């Protein structure tokens, strides 16, 4: 059995949402609260073949092959509209990215990194060279999702007291 700890590198970047306090004054109150949870997803089929899912909150142990849901809850506590927030969540060690469960929406985009958050793309690609008809051909091909190391949602606006939830699933190695 394995015990996974939720990612410690979780980052929330507030590009235009943070205020800096002048020197010798107390720091500005936090504009956004966030909570990261890691839950076990158990799937089962009934006698008719219908698949249902059961979510087990904060499992103590997980096994290779188990599916986990990484979910971040983001809440605007600033009392005003915030803009351009980057919510960045690394894929936990010992797992591989499986499925995105919160796709891009009207007010946010989603991008992925394959280099631990240094660069992001909506569809990461890599260069491969193959031999076709006796000639070497170089082309860009999509990176397998199992190579994703980080997921980032960029939120264009967050109204006062608004709460958003973003999640993706990983498979335990």
DSSP file (Angstrom, degrees, kcal/mol; ACC not computed):
  #  RESIDUE AA STRUCTURE BP1 BP2  ACC     N-H-->O    O-->H-N    N-H-->O    O-->H-N    TCO  KAPPA ALPHA  PHI   PSI    X-CA   Y-CA   Z-CA
    1    1 A X              0   0    0      0, 0.0     2,-0.3     0, 0.0    62,-0.2   0.000 360.0 360.0 360.0 147.8    0.0    0.0    0.0
    2    2 A X  B     -A   62   0A   0     60,-3.1    60,-3.3     2,-0.0     2,-0.5  -0.873 360.0-149.4-117.8 151.0    1.1    3.5   -0.7
    3    3 A X        -     0   0    0     -2,-0.3     2,-0.4    58,-0.2    58,-0.1  -0.989  16.3-163.8-117.8 123.6    0.4    6.8    1.1
    4    4 A X        -     0   0    0     -2,-0.5     2,-0.4    55,-0.2    34,-0.1  -0.849   7.7-147.9-105.9 142.8    0.4    9.9   -1.1
    5    5 A X        -     0   0    0     -2,-0.4    88,-0.2    88,-0.1     3,-0.2  -0.913  32.3-102.4-106.3 135.1    0.6   13.4    0.2
    6    6 A X        -     0   0    0     -2,-0.4    32,-0.1     1,-0.2    -1,-0.0  -0.184  59.9 -74.5 -52.7 151.1   -1.2   16.1   -1.7
    7    7 A X    >   -     0   0    0     83,-0.2     3,-0.6     1,-0.2    -1,-0.2  -0.193  38.0-161.6 -54.6 130.8    1.2   18.2   -3.8
    8    8 A X  T 3  S+     0   0    0      1,-0.2    -1,-0.2    -3,-0.2    -2,-0.1   0.625  85.1  66.3 -85.8 -14.5    3.3   20.5   -1.7
    9    9 A X  T 3   +     0   0    0      2,-0.1    -1,-0.2    81,-0.0    -2,-0.1   0.289  66.7 143.4 -91.8  11.1    4.2   22.7   -4.6
   10   10 A X    <   -     0   0    0     -3,-0.6     2,-0.4    79,-0.1    79,-0.2  -0.249  31.2-167.7 -53.3 132.7    0.6   23.9   -5.3
   11   11 A X  E     -B   88   0B   0     77,-2.4    77,-2.3     2,-0.0     2,-0.5  -0.970  21.0-167.2-130.3 142.8    0.8   27.5   -6.4
   12   12 A X  E     -B   87   0B   0     -2,-0.4     2,-0.5    75,-0.2    75,-0.2  -0.979  12.9-163.6-126.7 117.0   -1.7   30.2   -6.8
   13   13 A X  E     -B   86   0B   0     73,-3.0    73,-2.9    -2,-0.5     2,-0.8  -0.883   7.4-165.3-105.0 127.6   -0.5   33.2   -8.7
   14   14 A X  E  >  +B   85   0B   0     -2,-0.5     4,-1.0    71,-0.2    71,-0.2  -0.766  10.7 177.4-112.2  84.7   -2.5   36.4   -8.5
   15   15 A X  T  4 S+     0   0    0     69,-1.1    -1,-0.2    -2,-0.8    70,-0.2   0.857  83.7   5.8 -61.9 -40.2   -1.2   38.5  -11.4
   16   16 A X  T  4 S+     0   0    0     67,-0.9    -1,-0.2    68,-0.8    67,-0.2   0.211 119.4  75.4-125.4  14.6   -3.5   41.4  -10.9
   17   17 A X  T  4 S+     0   0    0     67,-0.3     2,-0.3    -3,-0.2    -2,-0.1   0.669  72.8  87.0-104.0 -17.8   -5.3   40.5   -7.7
   18   18 A X     <  -     0   0    0     -4,-1.0     2,-0.4    12,-0.0    12,-0.1  -0.600  56.4-156.1 -89.3 144.0   -2.7   41.1   -5.0
   19   19 A X        -     0   0    0     -2,-0.3     2,-0.5    10,-0.2     9,-0.3  -0.930  11.4-142.4-109.7 141.0   -2.2   44.4   -3.3
   20   20 A X        -     0   0    0     -2,-0.4     2,-0.2     7,-0.1     7,-0.0  -0.895  17.9-130.4-103.0 135.2    1.1   45.2   -1.7
   21   21 A X        -     0   0    0     -2,-0.5     3,-0.1     1,-0.1     6,-0.1  -0.528  26.7-105.3 -80.9 146.8    1.0   47.1    1.6
   22   22 A X    >   -     0   0    0     -2,-0.2     3,-1.3     1,-0.1    -1,-0.1  -0.306  53.1 -80.1 -64.0 156.8    3.2   50.1    2.0
   23   23 A X  T 3  S+     0   0    0      1,-0.2    -1,-0.1     4,-0.0     3,-0.1  -0.208 115.7  23.3 -57.4 150.3    6.3   49.6    4.3
   24   24 A X  T 3  S+     0   0    0      1,-0.2     2,-0.3    -3,-0.1    -1,-0.2   0.588 104.2 100.2  68.3  14.3    5.6   49.8    8.1
   25   25 A X  S <  S-     0   0    0     -3,-1.3    -1,-0.2    -4,-0.1    -4,-0.1  -0.906  84.0 -91.3-121.7 156.1    2.0   48.9    7.6
   26   26 A X        -     0   0    0     -2,-0.3    -4,-0.1     1,-0.1     3,-0.1  -0.274  53.3 -92.8 -62.7 152.7    0.3   45.5    8.1
   27   27 A X        -     0   0    0      1,-0.1    -1,-0.1    -6,-0.1    -7,-0.1  -0.278  46.8 -97.0 -63.9 150.0    0.1   43.3    5.0
   28   28 A X        -     0   0    0     -9,-0.3    -1,-0.1     1,-0.1     3,-0.1  -0.351  49.7 -94.3 -63.9 148.3   -3.1   43.5    3.0
   29   29 A X        -     0   0    0      1,-0.1   -10,-0.2    -3,-0.1    -1,-0.1  -0.246  51.6 -86.4 -62.1 155.0   -5.7   40.8    3.8
   30   30 A X        -     0   0    0      1,-0.1    -1,-0.1    -3,-0.1     3,-0.1  -0.415  34.5-157.6 -64.4 134.3   -5.6   37.7    1.6
   31   31 A X  S    S+     0   0    0      1,-0.2    46,-2.3    -2,-0.1    47,-0.9   0.776  73.1  28.9 -84.4 -28.9   -7.7   38.1   -1.5
   32   32 A X  E     -F   76   0C   0     44,-0.2     2,-0.4    45,-0.2    44,-0.2  -0.994  62.7-156.0-137.5 136.0   -8.3   34.5   -2.3
   33   33 A X  E     -F   75   0C   0     42,-2.6    42,-2.7    -2,-0.4     2,-0.3  -0.861  17.9-174.5-105.0 150.0   -8.6   31.3   -0.2
   34   34 A X  E     -F   74   0C   0     -2,-0.4     2,-0.4    40,-0.2    40,-0.2  -0.998  13.2-165.3-144.6 149.0   -7.9   28.0   -1.7
   35   35 A X  E     -F   73   0C   0     38,-1.9    38,-2.7    -2,-0.3     2,-0.5  -1.000   7.5-157.0-132.9 132.0   -8.1   24.4   -0.6
   36   36 A X  E     -F   72   0C   0     -2,-0.4     2,-0.3    36,-0.2    36,-0.2  -0.948  15.9-178.4-111.2 125.1   -6.5   21.4   -2.3
   37   37 A X  E     -F   71   0C   0     34,-3.1    34,-2.6    -2,-0.5     2,-0.5  -0.888  17.2-154.5-121.7 155.5   -8.0   18.0   -1.7
   38   38 A X  E     +F   70   0C   0     -2,-0.3    20,-0.6    32,-0.2    21,-0.4  -0.974  21.1 178.4-130.0 115.4   -7.1   14.5   -2.9
   39   39 A X  E     -FG  69  57C   0     30,-2.3    30,-3.3    -2,-0.5     2,-0.4  -0.880  28.4-119.3-122.1 150.3   -9.8   11.9   -3.1
   40   40 A X  E     -FG  68  56C   0     16,-2.7    16,-3.0    -2,-0.3     2,-0.6  -0.714  21.8-149.1 -86.5 134.6  -10.0    8.3   -4.2
   41   41 A X  E     -FG  67  55C   0     26,-3.0    26,-0.6    -2,-0.4     2,-0.5  -0.925  12.8-169.8-107.5 114.0  -12.3    7.5   -7.1
   42   42 A X  E     - G   0  54C   0     12,-3.0    12,-2.8    -2,-0.6     2,-0.4  -0.907   3.9-162.5-105.2 127.1  -13.8    4.0   -6.9
   43   43 A X  E     + G   0  53C   0     -2,-0.5     2,-0.3    10,-0.2    10,-0.2  -0.879  12.7 171.5-109.6 141.0  -15.7    2.8   -9.9
   44   44 A X  E     - G   0  52C   0      8,-2.4     8,-3.1    -2,-0.4     2,-0.4  -0.993  21.7-140.2-145.9 152.0  -18.1   -0.1   -9.9
   45   45 A X  E     - G   0  51C   0     -2,-0.3     6,-0.2     6,-0.2     2,-0.1  -0.910  14.6-141.6-113.4 138.8  -20.6   -1.6  -12.4
   46   46 A X    >   -     0   0    0      4,-2.2     3,-2.1    -2,-0.4    -1,-0.0  -0.255  43.5 -83.4 -85.8-176.9  -24.0   -3.0  -11.5
   47   47 A X  T 3  S+     0   0    0      1,-0.3    -1,-0.1     2,-0.1    -2,-0.0   0.736 130.2  54.3 -63.5 -22.9  -25.5   -6.1  -13.0
   48   48 A X  T 3  S-     0   0    0      2,-0.1    -1,-0.3     1,-0.0     3,-0.1   0.475 119.8-108.2 -88.8  -1.0  -26.8   -4.1  -16.0
   49   49 A X    <   +     0   0    0     -3,-2.1     2,-0.3     1,-0.3    -2,-0.1   0.432  68.8 147.9  91.4  -1.3  -23.3   -2.8  -16.7
   50   50 A X        -     0   0    0     -5,-0.1    -4,-2.2     1,-0.1     2,-0.4  -0.552  40.7-139.7 -71.5 127.0  -24.0    0.8  -15.5
   51   51 A X  E     -G   45   0C   0     -2,-0.3     2,-0.3    -6,-0.2    -6,-0.2  -0.730  21.2-176.3 -93.2 133.1  -20.9    2.3  -14.0
   52   52 A X  E     -G   44   0C   0     -8,-3.1    -8,-2.4    -2,-0.4     2,-0.4  -0.911  14.2-140.4-123.3 155.2  -21.1    4.4  -10.9
   53   53 A X  E     -G   43   0C   0     -2,-0.3     2,-0.4   -10,-0.2   -10,-0.2  -0.920   7.8-163.7-116.8 142.6  -18.4    6.3   -9.0
   54   54 A X  E     -G   42   0C   0    -12,-2.8   -12,-3.0    -2,-0.4     2,-0.6  -0.992  13.2-145.7-121.2 130.9  -17.9    6.6   -5.3
   55   55 A X  E     -G   41   0C   0     -2,-0.4     2,-0.7   -14,-0.2   -14,-0.2  -0.862   7.7-162.0 -99.6 124.8  -15.6    9.4   -4.0
   56   56 A X  E >   -G   40   0C   0    -16,-3.0   -16,-2.7    -2,-0.6     3,-0.6  -0.924  21.5-132.4-108.0 110.8  -13.6    8.5   -0.8
   57   57 A X  E 3  S-G   39   0C   0     -2,-0.7   -18,-0.2     1,-0.2   -16,-0.0  -0.368  72.9 -14.6 -68.0 136.5  -12.4   11.7    0.8
   58   58 A X  T 3  S-     0   0    0    -20,-0.6    -1,-0.2     1,-0.1   -19,-0.2   0.861  81.2-150.2  42.5  63.8   -8.7   11.9    1.9
   59   59 A X    <   -     0   0    0     -3,-0.6   -55,-0.2   -21,-0.4    -1,-0.1  -0.305  10.4-143.5 -64.4 146.3   -7.9    8.2    1.7
   60   60 A X  S    S+     0   0    0      1,-0.2     2,-0.3   -57,-0.1    -1,-0.1   0.855  82.6  17.2 -76.5 -35.9   -5.2    7.0    4.1
   61   61 A X        -     0   0    0    -58,-0.1     2,-0.3   -60,-0.0   -58,-0.2  -0.967  63.5-169.7-137.3 152.7   -3.7    4.5    1.6
   62   62 A X  B     -A    2   0A   0    -60,-3.3   -60,-3.1    -2,-0.3     2,-0.3  -0.950  12.7-140.9-137.0 159.3   -3.8    4.0   -2.1
   63   63 A X    >   -     0   0    0     -2,-0.3     3,-2.4   -62,-0.2   109,-0.3  -0.824  38.1 -81.2-118.1 156.6   -2.7    1.2   -4.4
   64   64 A X  T 3  S+     0   0    0     -2,-0.3   109,-0.2     1,-0.3     3,-0.1  -0.328 119.7  29.3 -54.3 135.8   -1.1    1.1   -7.8
   65   65 A X  T 3  S+     0   0    0    107,-3.0    -1,-0.3     1,-0.4   108,-0.1   0.152  88.7 131.9  96.2 -18.2   -3.8    1.6  -10.4
   66   66 A X    <   -     0   0    0     -3,-2.4   106,-2.9   105,-0.1     2,-0.5  -0.326  53.5-131.6 -65.2 150.6   -6.1    3.6   -8.1
   67   67 A X  E     -FH  41 171C   0    -26,-0.6   -26,-3.0   104,-0.2     2,-0.4  -0.907  22.1-166.6-106.1 130.8   -7.5    6.8   -9.5
   68   68 A X  E     -FH  40 170C   0    102,-2.7   102,-2.4    -2,-0.5     2,-0.6  -0.897  14.4-139.7-116.4 146.3   -7.3   10.0   -7.5
   69   69 A X  E     -FH  39 169C   0    -30,-3.3   -30,-2.3    -2,-0.4     2,-0.6  -0.931  10.2-158.8-104.7 122.4   -9.1   13.3   -8.0
   70   70 A X  E     +FH  38 168C   0     98,-3.1    98,-1.9    -2,-0.6     2,-0.4  -0.905  21.3 178.8 -96.4 117.7   -7.0   16.4   -7.3
   71   71 A X  E     -FH  37 167C   0    -34,-2.6   -34,-3.1    -2,-0.6     2,-0.5  -0.981  16.3-166.2-130.7 128.9   -9.4   19.2   -6.6
   72   72 A X  E     -FH  36 166C   0     94,-2.9    94,-2.4    -2,-0.4     2,-0.5  -0.942   7.2-156.4-112.6 133.2   -8.7   22.8   -5.8
   73   73 A X  E     -FH  35 165C   0    -38,-2.7   -38,-1.9    -2,-0.5     2,-0.4  -0.944  11.5-167.3-109.1 125.5  -11.4   25.1   -4.4
   74   74 A X  E     -FH  34 164C   0     90,-3.2    90,-2.8    -2,-0.5     2,-0.4  -0.941   5.7-177.3-117.4 129.8  -10.8   28.8   -5.0
   75   75 A X  E     -FH  33 163C   0    -42,-2.7   -42,-2.6    -2,-0.4     2,-0.7  -0.992  24.4-134.9-135.6 130.3  -12.8   31.6   -3.3
   76   76 A X  E     +F   32   0C   0     86,-2.4    85,-1.6    -2,-0.4   -44,-0.2  -0.725  31.1 164.4 -81.5 112.7  -12.6   35.3   -3.7
   77   77 A X        +     0   0    0    -46,-2.3   -45,-0.2    -2,-0.7    -1,-0.1   0.183  50.1  95.5-111.7  14.2  -12.6   36.8   -0.1
   78   78 A X  S    S-     0   0    0    -47,-0.9    -1,-0.1     2,-0.3     3,-0.1   0.708  88.0-126.3 -79.8 -20.9  -11.4   40.3   -1.2
   79   79 A X  S    S+     0   0    0      1,-0.3     2,-0.3   -48,-0.2    81,-0.2   0.515  82.5  72.2  84.2   4.2  -14.8   41.9   -1.4
   80   80 A X  S    S-     0   0    0    -49,-0.1    -1,-0.3    79,-0.1    -2,-0.3  -0.939  93.9 -80.6-144.2 166.9  -14.1   43.1   -5.0
   81   81 A X        -     0   0    0     -2,-0.3     2,-0.3    78,-0.1    78,-0.2  -0.486  44.1-159.5 -70.0 135.6  -13.7   41.7   -8.5
   82   82 A X  E     - C   0 158B   0     76,-2.6    76,-2.5    -2,-0.2     2,-0.3  -0.865   4.5-159.2-114.7 151.5  -10.3   40.1   -9.2
   83   83 A X  E     + C   0 157B   0     -2,-0.3   -67,-0.9    74,-0.2    74,-0.2  -0.931  55.4  17.3-131.9 156.9   -8.8   39.4  -12.6
   84   84 A X  E     +     0   0B   0     72,-0.8   -69,-1.1    -2,-0.3   -68,-0.8   0.956  65.1 171.7  52.0  72.9   -6.1   37.2  -14.1
   85   85 A X  E     -BC  14 155B   0     70,-2.4    70,-3.2   -71,-0.2     2,-0.6  -0.929  20.9-153.1-108.8 132.3   -5.5   34.5  -11.6
   86   86 A X  E     -BC  13 154B   0    -73,-2.9   -73,-3.0    -2,-0.5     2,-0.7  -0.931   5.5-165.4-104.5 121.4   -3.3   31.5  -12.4
   87   87 A X  E     -BC  12 153B   0     66,-3.3    66,-2.5    -2,-0.6     2,-0.5  -0.924  13.2-175.1-107.8 109.0   -4.2   28.3  -10.5
   88   88 A X  E     +BC  11 152B   0    -77,-2.3   -77,-2.4    -2,-0.7     2,-0.4  -0.918   7.9 178.2-115.5 123.9   -1.3   25.9  -10.9
   89   89 A X  E     - C   0 151B   0     62,-3.2    62,-2.8    -2,-0.5     2,-0.1  -0.981  19.7-139.7-128.6 120.6   -1.4   22.4   -9.5
   90   90 A X  E     - C   0 150B   0     -2,-0.4     2,-0.5    60,-0.2    60,-0.3  -0.448  26.8-109.4 -74.5 151.3    1.5   19.8  -10.0
   91   91 A X        -     0   0    0     58,-3.3     4,-0.1    -2,-0.1     3,-0.1  -0.705  48.4-109.1 -73.8 124.9    0.8   16.2  -10.8
   92   92 A X    >   -     0   0    0     -2,-0.5     3,-1.4     1,-0.1    -1,-0.1  -0.195  33.5 -98.6 -60.7 147.2    1.7   14.4   -7.5
   93   93 A X  T 3  S+     0   0    0      1,-0.2   -88,-0.1   -88,-0.2    -1,-0.1  -0.322 110.5  33.7 -58.5 146.2    4.9   12.3   -7.5
   94   94 A X  T 3  S+     0   0    0      1,-0.3    79,-2.9    -3,-0.1     2,-0.3   0.534 110.4  80.2  82.2   5.9    4.1    8.6   -7.9
   95   95 A X  E <   -I  172   0C   0     -3,-1.4     2,-0.4    77,-0.3    -1,-0.3  -0.867  64.6-141.9-133.8 169.0    1.1    9.3  -10.2
   96   96 A X  E     -I  171   0C   0     75,-1.9    75,-2.8    -2,-0.3    50,-0.1  -0.995  35.0 -96.5-133.2 145.2    0.5   10.2  -13.8
   97   97 A X  E     +I  170   0C   0     51,-0.6    73,-0.3    -2,-0.4    51,-0.1  -0.280  46.2 168.1 -55.8 137.2   -2.0   12.6  -15.3
   98   98 A X  E     -     0   0C   0     71,-3.0     2,-0.3     1,-0.3    72,-0.2   0.739  53.1  -5.9-118.3 -60.9   -5.1   10.7  -16.3
   99   99 A X  E     -I  169   0C   0     70,-1.0    70,-3.4    46,-0.0     2,-0.5  -1.000  53.5-130.4-146.8 138.3   -8.1   12.9  -17.2
  100  100 A X  E     +I  168   0C   0     -2,-0.3    68,-0.2    68,-0.2     3,-0.2  -0.801  22.5 179.8 -85.6 126.8   -9.0   16.5  -17.0
  101  101 A X  S    S+     0   0    0     66,-1.3     2,-0.5    -2,-0.5    67,-0.2   0.585  72.3  53.4-105.5 -11.9  -12.3   16.9  -15.3
  102  102 A X  S    S-     0   0    0     65,-1.2    -1,-0.2     3,-0.0     3,-0.1  -0.824  77.5-172.3-120.4  91.8  -12.6   20.7  -15.4
  103  103 A X        -     0   0    0     -2,-0.5    64,-0.0    -3,-0.2    -2,-0.0  -0.120  40.6 -63.1 -74.2 176.7  -12.1   21.8  -19.0
  104  104 A X        -     0   0    0      6,-0.1     5,-0.2     1,-0.1     2,-0.2  -0.241  60.1-173.2 -57.0 148.6  -11.7   25.3  -20.3
  105  105 A X        -     0   0    0      3,-2.0     3,-0.4    -3,-0.1    -1,-0.1  -0.596  42.6 -78.0-130.6-168.3  -14.8   27.5  -19.7
  106  106 A X  S    S+     0   0    0      1,-0.2    -2,-0.1    -2,-0.2     3,-0.0   0.856 129.3  30.8 -64.8 -35.3  -16.0   31.0  -20.6
  107  107 A X  S    S+     0   0    0      1,-0.1    49,-3.2    49,-0.0    50,-0.5   0.303 120.6  44.5-111.6   9.3  -13.9   32.6  -17.9
  108  108 A X  E     -D  155   0B   0     -3,-0.4    -3,-2.0    47,-0.2     2,-0.3  -0.998  57.0-153.9-150.1 154.6  -10.9   30.3  -17.7
  109  109 A X  E     -D  154   0B   0     45,-1.7    45,-2.2    -2,-0.3     2,-0.4  -0.804  15.3-140.1-117.0 163.4   -8.4   28.5  -19.9
  110  110 A X  E     +D  153   0B   0     -2,-0.3     2,-0.3    43,-0.2    43,-0.2  -0.992  21.4 173.1-128.8 136.3   -6.5   25.4  -19.1
  111  111 A X  E     -D  152   0B   0     41,-2.8    41,-2.8    -2,-0.4     2,-0.3  -0.909  15.8-142.8-136.3 164.6   -2.9   24.6  -20.0
  112  112 A X  E     -DE 151 121B   0      9,-2.9     9,-2.2    -2,-0.3     2,-0.4  -0.896   2.4-150.5-130.2 154.7   -0.4   21.9  -19.2
  113  113 A X  E     -D  150   0B   0     37,-2.2    36,-3.3    -2,-0.3    37,-1.4  -0.952  13.6-176.0-123.6 146.7    3.3   21.6  -18.6
  114  114 A X  S    S+     0   0    0     -2,-0.4     6,-0.1     5,-0.3    -1,-0.1   0.291  84.4  60.9-115.9   3.9    5.6   18.7  -19.2
  115  115 A X  S >  S-     0   0    0      4,-0.5     3,-0.8    35,-0.1    -1,-0.1  -0.195 123.1 -87.8-125.9  41.2    8.7   20.4  -17.6
  116  116 A X  T 3  S-     0   0    0      1,-0.2   -26,-0.1    -3,-0.1    32,-0.0   0.798  90.4 -47.0  59.8  34.1    7.4   20.9  -14.0
  117  117 A X  T 3  S+     0   0    0      2,-0.3    -1,-0.2    33,-0.1     3,-0.1   0.557 106.4 115.7  92.8   8.5    5.8   24.2  -14.7
  118  118 A X  S <  S+     0   0    0     -3,-0.8     2,-0.3     1,-0.2    -2,-0.1   0.909  87.0  13.7 -75.3 -41.0    8.5   26.1  -16.7
  119  119 A X  S    S-     0   0    0      2,-0.0    -4,-0.5     0, 0.0    -2,-0.3  -0.959  70.2-158.0-133.8 152.7    6.4   26.3  -19.8
  120  120 A X        +     0   0    0     -2,-0.3     2,-0.3    -7,-0.1    -7,-0.2  -0.954  11.9 171.5-131.9 149.7    2.7   25.7  -20.5
  121  121 A X  B >   -E  112   0B   0     -9,-2.2    -9,-2.9    -2,-0.3     3,-0.5  -0.987  40.9-125.8-152.7 150.7    0.6   24.9  -23.6
  122  122 A X  T 3  S+     0   0    0     -2,-0.3     2,-0.2     1,-0.3    -1,-0.1   0.824 114.0  15.0 -66.0 -30.2   -3.0   23.9  -24.3
  123  123 A X  T 3  S-     0   0    0    -11,-0.1    -1,-0.3    -3,-0.1   -12,-0.0  -0.719  88.3-143.6-143.7  90.7   -1.5   20.9  -26.1
  124  124 A X    <   -     0   0    0     -3,-0.5    19,-2.6    -2,-0.2     2,-0.3  -0.230  22.5-169.1 -56.4 141.2    2.1   20.2  -25.3
  125  125 A X  E     -J  142   0D   0     17,-0.3     2,-0.3    15,-0.0    17,-0.2  -0.888  11.0-160.4-130.0 159.2    4.1   19.0  -28.3
  126  126 A X  E     -J  141   0D   0     15,-2.5    15,-2.8    -2,-0.3     2,-0.5  -0.950  25.2-110.5-136.4 159.4    7.6   17.5  -28.8
  127  127 A X  E     +J  140   0D   0     -2,-0.3     2,-0.4    13,-0.2    13,-0.2  -0.768  35.5 179.6 -92.6 130.8    9.8   17.1  -31.8
  128  128 A X  E     -J  139   0D   0     11,-2.7    11,-2.5    -2,-0.5     2,-0.5  -0.968  16.7-150.9-129.0 148.2   10.4   13.6  -33.2
  129  129 A X  E     +J  138   0D   0     -2,-0.4     2,-0.3     9,-0.2     9,-0.2  -0.979  22.5 170.4-119.1 127.6   12.4   12.4  -36.1
  130  130 A X  E     -J  137   0D   0      7,-2.8     7,-3.5    -2,-0.5     2,-0.6  -0.847  34.5-114.4-129.0 165.6   11.4    9.3  -38.0
  131  131 A X  E     +J  136   0D   0     -2,-0.3     2,-0.4     5,-0.2     5,-0.2  -0.917  34.2 176.3-105.1 121.5   12.4    7.6  -41.2
  132  132 A X  E >  S-J  135   0D   0      3,-3.2     3,-1.9    -2,-0.6    -2,-0.0  -0.988  70.9 -14.5-127.8 122.9    9.7    7.5  -43.9
  133  133 A X  T 3  S-     0   0    0     -2,-0.4    -1,-0.1     1,-0.3     3,-0.1   0.866 129.7 -52.8  53.9  39.0   10.4    6.1  -47.3
  134  134 A X  T 3  S+     0   0    0      1,-0.2     2,-0.4    -3,-0.0    -1,-0.3   0.480 119.6 104.5  80.4   1.6   14.2    6.2  -46.6
  135  135 A X  E <  S-J  132   0D   0     -3,-1.9    -3,-3.2     2,-0.0     2,-0.4  -0.912  72.8-119.0-118.6 143.9   14.2    9.9  -45.6
  136  136 A X  E     -J  131   0D   0     -2,-0.4     2,-0.4    -5,-0.2    -5,-0.2  -0.678  31.3-169.0 -80.9 129.4   14.4   11.4  -42.2
  137  137 A X  E     -J  130   0D   0     -7,-3.5    -7,-2.8    -2,-0.4     2,-0.5  -0.979   6.5-159.7-122.6 129.2   11.3   13.4  -41.4
  138  138 A X  E     +J  129   0D   0     -2,-0.4     2,-0.3    -9,-0.2    -9,-0.2  -0.915  23.6 156.0-109.0 132.9   11.1   15.8  -38.3
  139  139 A X  E     -J  128   0D   0    -11,-2.5   -11,-2.7    -2,-0.5     2,-0.5  -0.971  42.9-106.4-150.2 164.1    7.7   16.8  -37.0
  140  140 A X  E     -J  127   0D   0     -2,-0.3     2,-0.3   -13,-0.2   -13,-0.2  -0.809  38.6-179.1 -92.6 130.8    5.9   18.1  -33.9
  141  141 A X  E     -J  126   0D   0    -15,-2.8   -15,-2.5    -2,-0.5    -2,-0.0  -0.947  34.6 -93.6-129.1 151.3    3.7   15.5  -32.2
  142  142 A X  E     -J  125   0D   0     -2,-0.3     2,-0.3   -17,-0.2   -17,-0.3  -0.344  39.9-120.6 -61.5 142.1    1.4   15.7  -29.2
  143  143 A X        -     0   0    0    -19,-2.6   -19,-0.1     1,-0.1    -1,-0.1  -0.649  35.8-101.9 -78.7 138.4    3.0   14.7  -25.9
  144  144 A X    >   -     0   0    0     -2,-0.3     3,-2.5     1,-0.1     4,-0.2  -0.359  26.4-123.7 -60.4 141.6    1.2   11.8  -24.2
  145  145 A X  G >  S+     0   0    0      1,-0.3     3,-1.8     2,-0.2   -48,-0.3   0.770 108.8  71.5 -59.9 -24.4   -1.0   13.0  -21.3
  146  146 A X  G 3  S+     0   0    0      1,-0.3    -1,-0.3   -50,-0.1   -49,-0.3   0.660  92.6  59.1 -65.6 -13.3    0.9   10.6  -19.0
  147  147 A X  G <  S+     0   0    0     -3,-2.5    -1,-0.3   -51,-0.1    -2,-0.2   0.484  77.0 117.0 -91.9  -4.5    3.9   13.0  -19.4
  148  148 A X    <   +     0   0    0     -3,-1.8   -51,-0.6    -4,-0.2   -34,-0.3  -0.435  36.6 177.9 -66.2 135.9    2.1   16.0  -18.0
  149  149 A X        +     0   0    0    -36,-3.3   -58,-3.3     1,-0.3     2,-0.3   0.607  63.2  23.7-110.3 -20.4    3.7   17.3  -14.8
  150  150 A X  E     -CD  90 113B   0    -37,-1.4   -37,-2.2   -60,-0.3     2,-0.4  -0.998  58.0-153.4-151.4 144.7    1.5   20.4  -14.0
  151  151 A X  E     -CD  89 112B   0    -62,-2.8   -62,-3.2    -2,-0.3     2,-0.4  -0.965  15.4-171.6-119.7 137.9   -2.0   21.7  -14.8
  152  152 A X  E     -CD  88 111B   0    -41,-2.8   -41,-2.8    -2,-0.4     2,-0.5  -0.990  10.8-165.5-135.1 129.0   -2.8   25.4  -14.8
  153  153 A X  E     -CD  87 110B   0    -66,-2.5   -66,-3.3    -2,-0.4     2,-0.6  -0.935  11.3-154.5-104.8 132.2   -6.2   27.2  -15.1
  154  154 A X  E     -CD  86 109B   0    -45,-2.2   -45,-1.7    -2,-0.5     2,-0.5  -0.938   9.9-158.5-109.4 113.7   -6.0   30.9  -15.9
  155  155 A X  E     -CD  85 108B   0    -70,-3.2   -70,-2.4    -2,-0.6   -47,-0.2  -0.791   9.2-161.3 -95.7 127.1   -9.1   32.6  -14.6
  156  156 A X  E    S+     0   0B   0    -49,-3.2   -72,-0.8    -2,-0.5     2,-0.3   0.795  73.5   2.5 -80.2 -28.2  -10.0   36.0  -16.3
  157  157 A X  E     -C   83   0B   0    -50,-0.5     2,-0.4   -74,-0.2    -1,-0.2  -0.989  51.7-167.9-158.3 151.0  -12.3   37.2  -13.5
  158  158 A X  E     -C   82   0B   0    -76,-2.5   -76,-2.6    -2,-0.3     3,-0.1  -0.948  21.6-143.0-141.6 116.4  -13.5   36.2  -10.0
  159  159 A X    >   -     0   0    0     -2,-0.4     3,-2.1   -78,-0.2   -83,-0.3  -0.311  42.1 -71.9 -78.1 162.0  -16.4   38.1   -8.5
  160  160 A X  T 3  S+     0   0    0      1,-0.3    -1,-0.2   -81,-0.2   -83,-0.1  -0.276 118.8   2.2 -55.4 135.0  -16.7   38.9   -4.7
  161  161 A X  T 3  S+     0   0    0    -85,-1.6    -1,-0.3     1,-0.2     2,-0.2   0.488  95.2 146.6  65.4   6.4  -17.5   35.8   -2.7
  162  162 A X    <   -     0   0    0     -3,-2.1   -86,-2.4   -87,-0.1     2,-0.4  -0.479  33.4-157.0 -73.1 143.4  -17.4   33.6   -5.8
  163  163 A X  E     -H   75   0C   0    -88,-0.2     2,-0.3    -2,-0.2   -88,-0.2  -0.984   9.6-174.8-122.0 131.9  -16.2   30.0   -5.4
  164  164 A X  E     -H   74   0C   0    -90,-2.8   -90,-3.2    -2,-0.4     2,-0.4  -0.943   9.3-154.9-122.5 148.0  -14.7   28.0   -8.3
  165  165 A X  E     -H   73   0C   0     -2,-0.3     2,-0.4   -92,-0.2   -92,-0.2  -0.988  11.2-178.0-123.2 133.6  -13.7   24.3   -8.2
  166  166 A X  E     +H   72   0C   0    -94,-2.4   -94,-2.9    -2,-0.4     2,-0.3  -0.978  10.6 168.8-127.3 141.5  -11.1   22.8  -10.6
  167  167 A X  E     -H   71   0C   0     -2,-0.4   -66,-1.3   -96,-0.2   -65,-1.2  -0.992  16.9-179.4-151.1 159.5  -10.0   19.2  -10.8
  168  168 A X  E     -HI  70 100C   0    -98,-1.9   -98,-3.1    -2,-0.3     2,-0.3  -0.947  25.8-120.6-147.4 166.2   -8.2   16.6  -12.7
  169  169 A X  E     -HI  69  99C   0    -70,-3.4   -71,-3.0    -2,-0.3   -70,-1.0  -0.846  20.3-168.8-115.6 149.6   -7.5   12.9  -12.1
  170  170 A X  E     -HI  68  97C   0   -102,-2.4  -102,-2.7    -2,-0.3     2,-0.5  -0.926  17.4-131.9-130.9 157.1   -4.3   11.0  -11.8
  171  171 A X  E     -HI  67  96C   0    -75,-2.8   -75,-1.9    -2,-0.3     2,-0.3  -0.939  25.5-121.4-111.5 131.4   -3.5    7.3  -11.7
  172  172 A X  E       I   0  95C   0   -106,-2.9  -107,-3.0    -2,-0.5   -77,-0.3  -0.539 360.0 360.0 -71.8 129.4   -1.2    5.9   -9.0
  173  173 A X              0   0    0    -79,-2.9  -109,-0.2    -2,-0.3    -1,-0.1   0.458 360.0 360.0 -78.1 360.0    1.9    4.2  -10.5
